[in-house]
């Protein structure tokens, strides 16, 4: 182990905080395997350190081992009560298509931290994917009320508005997405379509031109601009 990770008092192994810092440095420098080795060795000495287990989960997630990431976060949860652990667990479970488990974890995150913005957003998305539209909308409206710069929440709310053919509301949310992410052609496309639906053809044409400036090969934008 790096000599910098030895304590000066007894030249023994570093404490978990220092080990976590070193492992995160390895991750930043593109060495997840090295970080995994370091954390695995550290856990042999510090089996009940929640932060090490959480970091092991992050490393496993980066390495594409979802089951190991889930197990590590569950162990961290056994050792501490932190909404962040439940949030990350819920995000992994949701990505793996385990919606019910994901929503349970995210609800627990909010029971511990009722104002946890990221957990509320993640739960709103999971609810939308599960077809629980009314609760998803309520959750995501709370998100944009307290954090209006959340483009993802506006995008899901735009989809909900589209589904009920409330095109004025859809346009408002798509406009926020376009304002927050002006260099993302796929998001700008949603805004341009919403402009078309509400009769703002000049605005839509300008949006299509913006898309083509970012993605010259975008055939849909080119086709729609030619037809306008």
N, C-alpha and C positions, 0 to 999 in steps of 0.2 A: 504494500500500500504506500502511497505517496507520503513522504516524511512530513509534509505539511498537515497530514491528518493525524499526527501523533500529538498528544498533549505534552507540553513542556515539563509539567510537574513529574510525571512518572513514565514518560515515553510510551505510554500504553495507547490503546486504540482511541480514536476520537469519539466524541459523544454523537448521538443521533443527529443533532442539528447540523454539525459540521459534515457528517456523512451525507445528509440530504443535500446540502449546498454543493458538495462535490459531485454527487450524482446528477443534479440538475445542470451543473456546468458541462458534464459529459453529454447530456441530452442536447444542450444548446449547440454543442460542437459536433453533433451528428453521430454520437457513439452510444446508441441505446443499449447495445449489447454490453459495453463496458459499464454503463450505469446499472444494468440488471445484475451483473456480477457483483458490483460494489454493494448494492442494496441487499442482495441475497446473503452475502457474507455478514453484513451488518445485522440482519435479522437473526442470525445464529446467536448473536450476543445480546440483542435487544428485541426479544420476541414480542414484547407487549408495547412496543412503541407505535402508536397509531399513525403518526406522520410517515414512518417508514413503510408501513403497509399501504397507506394511501399513495405514496410515491411508487411503490412496486406496482400498484394498479395502473398508474399513469404510464409507466414504462411498458407494461404488458399491452396496454391499449395501443401505444405507438408501434409496438412490434406486431400488432394484429392478432393478439391472443385475447379475444373478448372474454372467454371463460375465466382465464387467470385474472383479468382486470376486475371482473365481477367479484370473484372470490376475495381478492385483496381488499376491495372497497368494503365488502361485507365484514371482513375482519376488522378494518378500521372502525366501522360502525359499532362493533361489539366493544371496542375499547374507549370510544368517546362519543359524545353527542354533538355532532357538528353538521349543520344543514348542508355544507359543501359536499360532504361525503354522500349524503342522500341524493344531492343534485347530480353529481357525477355518475353515481350508480344508476339513477333514473335515465340519464342521457345514454349510457351504454346499453341498458336494457331496451330502451326505445329504438335505438339503432338496430338492435338485434331482432326486432319485431316482437318483443315480449311486452306488449302494451299494458296489460293489467299490472304486471310487476313494476313496470316503469312508473305508472301513475301512482301506485301505492308508495313508491320511494319518494316521488316528488311531493306528494301530499304530506309525507312525514317531514320533508325538508321545510315545508311551509308551516307545519305545526310547531317546529322548533324555532324557525325564523320567519314569522308572518310577513315581514317586509322584504323577504329575499326576492329581489327583482328577477334574477336569472331563473330561479326555481319556478316562479309564477309563469314566466314566458315558456319555459320548457314544458310545464304542465298544460298550458293552453294549446301548444302545438300537439302534444300527445292526445289531448281530448279531441282536437279537430280530426286527427287521423283515425281516432276510434269512433268517429261519427257522433260524438256528444257535442253537437254544435252550439246549443244554447250556453252550456257551461264554458265551452272554449271561448265563445265570444265575450262572455262576462269577464273571464280571466284576462283575455288579451286587451280588452278595453281598460282594465285596471293597469295593465302594463304600460300602455301608451299614455295613460293619465299621469303616471308618475315618472315615466321615462320616454318622452315623445320621440327620442332619437333611435328607438328600436325599430329598424327597418323590417326585420323579420316579422314582428307582430303586426305591423301595418300590412305586410304582404298577405298574411293569413286572413286578416280582417277584410282585405280586398276580395279574396276568394270567397269568403262567406257572403259578402255583399253581392258578388257576381252570381252566386248560386240562388239568391233570392231575387235577382234581377233589380237590385237597388243600385243602379249604375252611377248615380250621383255620389253615393257613399263610396262605391268602388273607386271612382275617379279620385276622390279626396285622399284615400289611402294610397293608391298608386302614385299620386303626385308626391306624397311624403317619401315613398320609397325612392322615386327618381331624384328627389332633392338630396336625400341622404347618401344615395349610391349613384352618382351621376355618370360613373364610368363603367357600369355593369350593363352590357347590351341586353341580357335576358330580362333584367328588371325593367329597363327602359321600354322593352317591347310591351310589357303589361300596361305601362302608362300610355303608350301610343294607342294600343287597342282600346283602352278606356276612353281616351280622347275621341276616337272614331265613334264609339258607341253613343257618346253624349253630343255628337254633332260638331265637335271642335276639329274640323278637318285641317285647318291651317296649323293648329297646334300639333296634330298628329303627324303632319308632313314634316314639321320641324323636328319632332322626336325621331322619326324614321331617318332623317338626314343625320341626326346625332348618332344614331345606332350605326349607320354606315361609315361614319367617320372613325368609329371605334372598331368596327368589324366589317371591312369592305366586302367580305364574302357572304354577308347575311342576305340570303336570297329572299326571305320573307319581307324584310324591310325594303329591299329593292323593288319587289313586286308590288307591295302596297303603295309605295311612293309613286311608282309609275302609274298606278290606277287612280291616284288622288287628283 
